[in-house]
Amino acid sequence: MERYITLLRGINVGGKNKIAMPELRAGFEALNFQDVVTYINSGNIIFSTESNDPEVLSCQIKTMIKERFELEIPVFTLLQAELVEILANAPTWWQNADTKIYDNLVFLIPPVTVSEFHKAVGALSEDLEQAADYQNVIFWSYVRKDYRKSNWWSKTANKKIKDQITIRTANTVSKIASL
């Protein structure tokens, strides 16, 4: 049995796309997923299943959410072991002790590619941001107090790319990798 992580994009943000975590957990259990755990209220679900295809799982979950909660939201699923491996390959500047820097991990939802993401968001504000690509994720950090000045901040919420990505903080991904 494999352990997976599903990331839902844009739930429980600003009063929109509300889903209670106990109800979401029940929806995952109705799909016969086992050992279902949610982490914080922003759509991080960890579960076990016999399936071995993350894209098929994402489709099943997306359908369940549409039927059960009447929401159409982007869904990204990966093996928990894959997230552990991704974090083991983080750049040295990512998730350090500097509290002035905000570290994020940008997950690209298939079929979007790293090059399509970079084309959509453009260049970094090099004095405020840094990024590094690894497989289908992008490690992204920026100066916390100046985030609104960063080139990527507003563009990751842009309609052109927003439904093809989901972003989690370094602390969140570290926690869900260990659950």
N, C-alpha and C positions, 0 to 999 in steps of 0.2 A: 504494500500500500504506500502510495506517495503522499507527501505533505506539500500542499500548495498555498500560495498567497494570491488573493484576488484584491485588486485595488479598484474602487469605484470612483469615477471622476465626477466631482461637483455635487455630492450629496451633503445635505445639512450645512450648506454654506449660505449665510445671509438669509435664513428662513426659507430657502428654496430647496426643492427636491428632498423633502423631509422623509427620512426612514428611521424608525426606532431600531436600535441594535438588537433587542430581543426578537422583534418581528423579522429582521433580516436573517438572524441566526436560524429562526424557524424555517424560513424559506430555503436556506442552504440544507438544512436537515431534511426537508421535504424532497430534495434532490438526491437523497441517500448519501450525502457527504457525512463524514464522521469527525468526531473531535473538533467541532466547529467552535472557533474563538473569534470574537471581534476585538479590535483594539482601537480605542478612542472612537469618537462619534463621526469620523470622516470617511468611512468606507474601507476599512482594512480588515479583511477576513482571512483567517488561516484555517485550513481544513485538510482532511485526509480523504483519499478516494483511490479506487483501483484504476481509474482512467490514466492514460499517459499522454494525453494531447491537450495542452493548455488552451489552444484556440477553440477546440470543441467545448471545453469547460466554460470558456468565456461566453460562447454562444448560448449554452444552456442557462447560464446565470443571467445573461442579458434578457433572455426570454422569460425567465422566472420573475425578474424585476418588473418587466413590462406587464405581465399578467397579474402579479400580486400587488404591485404598488402603482401601476399605471404611469410608469416613468420610463423614458428612453434615455439611457445614460451610457457613456463609454465604460467598458469593462476591460481590465487587463489582468491576466492570470499568468503566473510563473511558478516554477518549482521553488520551494523554500530554499533548497540546496543551491539553486541558481543565484538567488539573492545573496546568500552567504558568500558565494564565489565572486560575485560582483563587488561586494563590500571589501573582500580581501584584495581587490585590485584597485581600490580607491587611490587617487593621487595623494601624495604626502601632505599637501596643503589643505586637503578636505577633512573636515571634522577634527580640527585641532582645538586647542583650549582658548583661542582668541574669541571672546564673546562679542567683539565688534563685527565679526563676520558671521553671516547666515549661510549655512550649508544646506543644499537641496539635492535631491536626485530626481532627474526628469526621466520618466519612463515613456518610451515611444510605443504607442498602441499600433500593432500591425494593421495595415501594411506600410505605415509611414516609415521612412528611413532617416538615418542620421543626416544625410545630405539634404533631404527635403525639409527637415526641421531647421537646419542652419540657413537654408535659402529663405524660409518663411520668417525667421526672427532676425537674421542679419548678424552683423558683427557685434561683439561685446563692447561695453564701455570699459576699456582696459584699465582705467584708473579705479574702477569700482567693482568689476566683475572678473571672474576667471572660470573657465570651463574645460572639461576634458571628456572626450568620448570614450566609451567602453561598450562594446557589443551594441545592444539596443537601448542603452541608457546614457545620460549625460550628467556628469558631476558638475554642479553649478554652485558657485559661491559669490556673494556680493557683500559690500559694506552695508551693514544693517541700517544705519541712520540715513543712508542715501539711496535706498532701494528704488524709490520713485524716479530717480535720475538714471537708473540703469537702463541700457538699451533693451534688454530682454524682458524686464518686468511687465510692461504693458503689452508686449507682443505675445507673451505666452497666454494671455487672456484674449487675444485677438481671434475672431471667428475663423480665420484662415487655418490656424493650427490648434486651437484650444481643445477641440474634441478628439484630437489625435495624440494627446499627451495626458499624463497625470503626474503631479509633482508631490513628493513627500519630503519632509525635513530629514536631516541626517539622524536625529534622535528617533524619529518614527521608524525609519527603515531598519535601524539597528535593533530596535525593540521587536519588530515583527519578524525579523530574521531569527530571533532567539526564542520565539514562542512555540 
